[in-house]
Amino acid sequence: MEPTPEQSPHHAYPDHWEADVVLRDGGTARIRPITTDDAERLVSFYEQVSDESKYYRFFAPYPRLSDRDVHRFTHHDYVDRVGLAVTIGGEFIGTVRYDRIDDRGRPASAPADEAEVAFLVQDAHQGRGVASALLEHIAAVARERGIRRFAAEVLPANNKMIKVFRDGGYSQRRSFEDGSVHLTLDLEPTEKSLAVQRGREQRAEARSVQRLLAPGSVAVIGTGRTPGGVGRTVLRNLLAAGYTGRTYAVNRAFDEGLATLDGVPAHRSLGEIDEQVDLAVIAVPAHRVPEAVADCGEHGVQGLVVLSAGYAERGAEGRELQRELVRQARSYGMRIIGPNAFGIINTAETVRLNASLAPESPARGRIGLFTQSGAIGIALLSGLHRRGAGLSSFISAGNRADVSGNDFLQYSFEDPDTDVALLYLESLGNPRKFTRLARRTAAVKPVVVVKGARHSGTNPPGHAVPVSRIPDTTVSALMRQAGVIRVDTVTEMVDAGLLLAGQPLPAGPRVAILGNSESLGLLTYDACLAEGLRPRPPIDLTTAASPQDFRDALAEALADGTCDAVIVTAIPWVGENGEAETGDGQVLAEALTKAVAGGSAKPVAVVHVEIGGLAEALAAASSTAAPRPRAAAPRTVSPEAGADRAAATAPEATKDRVGTTAPATPAARTGPTAPGTATATAALGTPASGTPADATADPETPSRPGRIPAYPAAERAVRALAEAVKYAQWRRQAAVPGKIPEFLDDTIDEAGAAALIETQLATAPDPRGRPLTHDEARELLGRYGIDVRPTLPAPDPEAAVAAAARLGYPVALKTTAPHLRHRADLGGVRLDVADEEALRRAYGELTDLLGKPAELLPVVQAMAPRGVDTVVRASIDAAAGAILSFGLAGAPSELLGDTAHRLVPATDRDAAELIRSIRAAPVLFGWRGSAPVDTAALEELLLRLSRLVDDHPEVVSVALEPVVVAPQGLTVLGASVRLAPPPARSDVGPRRLPNY
């Protein structure tokens, strides 16, 4: 809303205070500053407030506002007097106001840093978290205007308001004076206030998605009068899925006499429907969508699924239409999935919602699926259905103008019906928030992500979100740090999801391999080694093995404490006539299921090659076929012996010969879906939550036999298992979070660094910031205990000699010209210069070879102890935040991209993992007989740099290169630092929905 000329001429209308928020019940509202145009809205709002609430606000009966009151409450200078309103449908539902006061409680101006605050919420909207949201936003406004404390007078009987202040998490003081409770709140955010804010955000956003996925009634707007078309298809799918709520068909073109369509009530508009409509599916042309949205908003619809296309995917004009669509929907308190969406599905027995274009609703299961692409959504639904996997929920968000993957993570975190969250993402609107939410969700259930558009550097058409410039390898590393299972393809996502949803997490990387094909076992063995697992030699059951032999071997492997997971390989049995026998798939499925039912909590996967009926049996099998005759004793195959030359051994001779680590005690499932016991007739492929076909399963307490996933190739099964192993390890580590060592506090001068930064930015000729000189960088880094070895300029040989005499021999002579920096391969560095004669000779060689001193900018530096040259960097990405990076100097990081990354602030565990996660890490730990370097000193350096950029966001870039790490200590030989005004952060401040 724009200001009027009556506003204070000194302070323009602060439109950055406007925000859309999600309230406690999942509905949305808008918070904005109050202006002089709001007089009528304020009066109307006040008339709808009860006498009791008015009494609590003014401490006396106050039936109506006087003209003077209205003027006072609508005229603000946005500095010393500020009022905010919460609106829905353009009307006020709550207000808050602060007035700056001095230490005697009288009106004041800056530098007074205290303000009196008062709230008023319409009774019909109390309990929705309106006051809590207003407190967050008015506190942020106050801090921006230099106010550090709020004072409030509250009547003792006003328990709701007292609770708002008490639960906010701010430091506060309370006293009882003159019949009222006097509260003083310190507005500086605390760990508790931030935790409260994020907890409210999580519950509200999860509830907003839950309202969309579990509506009590659905109206399909744009239902065609004849079969076919998008709207009619959605209506048909709703009915076919057995949706448990009320369904309505809406089309303004319906004949007035039309009462029903496909057996559901037919209406020309929502206004004709006598009952509440919770969800509207809009399937009308884009130019008619605003009319449909207005109809929905005026009749209390809670959420929208917009299938209509013609928005941001069409260019700039469509992008503006999309923004207007979001603004319009939010103004009525509604959230949107879409536009250009494929739809949503909820398989819960109490809902059975298929408000999508998918012709068949998936079986009920434990996997939640979110996709930003309708085409990928179709492929994933088909792939999961084909492999017998069930879903708990499905959202295809299209252009994701509102509801995003972050909202889906909020919902999945607390959804009891979801054990694994799968996300196909093409853009990340708020990467900082995504990593925070993913880390929290991954701590309790797996999150598997495929990221499309990884290398394009742009967002797909329709995704109007900020573009991050960080490389995809960095994005992947940051996801891994947050516990996200990042895979490359949707096939890998399905493979991993099936294993994680149906099997326990492995306790370690040791894998037992058994099957009736020696060659397939060896392929599986090789795949395990390639993925970093520790496979035992494969057990060959021979081609004559019966299902009973498979069952016995699997049961033995599950009981063996020297393995953490089992992969079963199987090929078809061949009869006497040379043809594959039928029915073996069902029999084998039943045998393996029985073995799993009596085994320990270890994951099992099956690799099969063209076994008739096995894939179907793994999806849903129950067989009474007689078992096959028992075969000969199995063989343990040595991978070195070749595919057909392994010697036969006794079955018990299968101990692990790959590693000698003591066996881990088989633990109860550390993952989210510990398998229960299964009956002898339970199908291998029964989804973990049961399906509609399971007539005996209680929908609220579904059977959990533990679905054994099957894969057509060894590499796919092993890759899925390897992801589960890495994720399980992350879960175990995340259970005991890392810490920032306390010793850092004693050696860090945060205030001194802040003063230096302020001074250096104040002298910057460019408002966008400036790089620091070598001496300035040394001084700033020194405030954080990072010692950079000094360099002295050497514009001529005499200056070089003088510098060496000052520093002491031996020295290094280096060029610092940008095109030669850190390029020892070009001859721009001379090391171990022992005396003046050698220095003069080296100086002459440099200038003869590379150019004049004015071009080379040579410097002299004291030699450092020999060690491993490394590079440590920190940088700020506007979207992702501060990132700490590490690699070896030269070719490993520059040519091969062997660099590791972690988000800031880094903990001691992050620092330790950072230096160990590069492929060249063995060089630091005594590779090929070399002396191990001082990794403890390197970890401390990483922590200090992390602390610097976390404390001072104005430090937008730091490069320490090279950092020579010796067996004892390290030396920072070069440093570059850039300062700039910090980029705006999207993960701090009060809760707000993004506006793209």
TAMO-V281843 format. One record per helix or strand. SS is the DSSP state (hx for helix, st for strand). FROM is the first residue (numbers start at 0). LEN is the number of residues. If there is no record, write none. Layout:
SS & FROM & LEN
SS & FROM & LEN
This chain:
hx & 14 & 3
st & 18 & 4
st & 27 & 6
hx & 35 & 12
hx & 50 & 8
hx & 66 & 8
st & 80 & 8
st & 90 & 11
st & 106 & 1
st & 113 & 8
hx & 122 & 3
hx & 129 & 15
st & 148 & 7
hx & 158 & 9
st & 171 & 6
st & 179 & 7
hx & 190 & 23
st & 216 & 5
hx & 229 & 12
st & 245 & 5
st & 259 & 2
st & 263 & 4
hx & 269 & 3
st & 278 & 4
hx & 285 & 13
st & 302 & 4
hx & 311 & 3
hx & 315 & 16
st & 334 & 4
st & 342 & 4
st & 352 & 4
st & 363 & 8
hx & 373 & 13
st & 390 & 6
hx & 404 & 10
st & 419 & 6
hx & 430 & 12
st & 445 & 6
hx & 471 & 10
st & 484 & 3
hx & 489 & 13
st & 509 & 6
hx & 517 & 13
st & 533 & 2
st & 538 & 2
hx & 546 & 13
st & 564 & 7
st & 573 & 1
st & 579 & 1
hx & 583 & 14
st & 602 & 7
hx & 613 & 7
st & 634 & 2
hx & 638 & 3
st & 708 & 3
hx & 713 & 21
hx & 742 & 4
hx & 749 & 13
st & 769 & 2
hx & 773 & 9
st & 787 & 1
st & 790 & 3
hx & 796 & 11
st & 810 & 5
hx & 823 & 3
st & 828 & 5
hx & 835 & 15
hx & 852 & 4
st & 857 & 5
st & 867 & 10
st & 880 & 8
hx & 890 & 4
st & 898 & 5
hx & 907 & 9
hx & 918 & 7
hx & 926 & 3
hx & 934 & 17
st & 954 & 11
st & 969 & 3
st & 974 & 5
